[in-house]
Amino acid sequence: MIEALVSLVMFVAQAFAFIDAISRRADAYVAADKLTKNAWCIILGLGVAAHMLIWSPLSLFNLVGIVAALVYIVDVRPAIQSLTRR
């Protein structure tokens, strides 16, 4: 039960980061001195796909995916938001 809840929370965070990355302008990533939009979309998309295939939260792919999503949410997203002010 706890494992399923943790896995669901991880999936929601990864999906949020992926959808947010897709919705941002490509030039904002370069202006914020971050990886390109394509790079972030590939990284986050692979994380979401891996999580859908391997639902275990302790899987190596899922752990890497959640770390990438957290880096995006904590570092990249605020930098882009400060430039675009949507």
C-alpha positions as CSV (number, residue, x, y, z in Angstrom):
1,M,0.0,0.0,0.0
2,I,2.7,2.5,1.0
3,E,4.8,1.5,-2.0
4,A,1.9,2.1,-4.4
5,L,1.3,5.5,-2.8
6,V,5.0,6.5,-3.1
7,S,5.0,5.3,-6.7
8,L,1.9,7.4,-7.5
9,V,3.4,10.5,-6.0
10,M,6.6,10.0,-7.9
11,F,4.6,9.5,-11.1
12,V,2.6,12.7,-10.6
13,A,5.8,14.7,-10.0
14,Q,7.4,13.3,-13.1
15,A,4.3,13.9,-15.2
16,F,4.0,17.5,-13.9
17,A,7.6,18.3,-14.7
18,F,7.3,16.8,-18.2
19,I,4.1,18.7,-19.0
20,D,5.5,21.9,-17.7
21,A,8.7,21.4,-19.7
22,I,6.7,20.9,-22.9
23,S,4.6,24.0,-22.3
24,R,7.6,26.4,-22.0
25,R,9.1,28.4,-24.8
26,A,12.4,26.9,-26.2
27,D,14.3,30.2,-26.0
28,A,13.6,30.6,-22.3
29,Y,15.8,27.6,-21.5
30,V,18.7,29.1,-23.4
31,A,18.1,32.5,-21.8
32,A,18.1,30.9,-18.3
33,D,21.4,29.2,-19.2
34,K,19.9,25.7,-18.8
35,L,19.8,22.6,-21.0
36,T,17.7,23.0,-24.1
37,K,14.0,22.4,-24.2
38,N,14.5,19.3,-26.3
39,A,17.0,17.8,-23.8
40,W,14.7,18.4,-20.8
41,C,11.7,17.0,-22.7
42,I,13.7,13.8,-23.6
43,I,15.0,13.3,-20.1
44,L,11.7,13.9,-18.4
45,G,9.7,11.9,-21.1
46,L,12.0,8.9,-20.7
47,G,11.5,9.2,-16.9
48,V,7.7,9.1,-17.2
49,A,7.8,6.3,-19.8
50,A,10.1,4.2,-17.5
51,H,7.8,4.8,-14.6
52,M,4.8,3.7,-16.5
53,L,6.7,0.5,-17.5
54,I,8.3,-0.2,-14.2
55,W,5.9,0.9,-11.4
56,S,8.3,0.0,-8.5
57,P,9.5,3.2,-6.8
58,L,12.9,1.6,-6.0
59,S,13.7,0.8,-9.6
60,L,17.0,2.5,-10.7
61,F,15.2,4.1,-13.7
62,N,12.5,5.5,-11.5
63,L,14.9,6.9,-9.1
64,V,16.9,8.6,-11.9
65,G,13.6,9.9,-13.3
66,I,12.4,11.4,-10.0
67,V,15.8,13.0,-9.5
68,A,15.6,14.6,-12.9
69,A,12.0,15.8,-12.3
70,L,13.0,17.3,-8.9
71,V,16.0,19.1,-10.5
72,Y,13.6,20.5,-13.1
73,I,11.0,21.6,-10.6
74,V,13.5,23.1,-8.1
75,D,16.1,24.6,-10.4
76,V,15.0,24.9,-14.0
77,R,11.3,25.9,-13.6
78,P,11.9,28.8,-11.3
79,A,14.7,30.2,-13.6
80,I,12.4,30.0,-16.6
81,Q,9.5,31.5,-14.7
82,S,11.5,34.5,-13.6
83,L,12.2,35.2,-17.3
84,T,8.7,34.6,-18.8
85,R,6.3,35.6,-16.0
86,R,3.3,33.6,-17.3
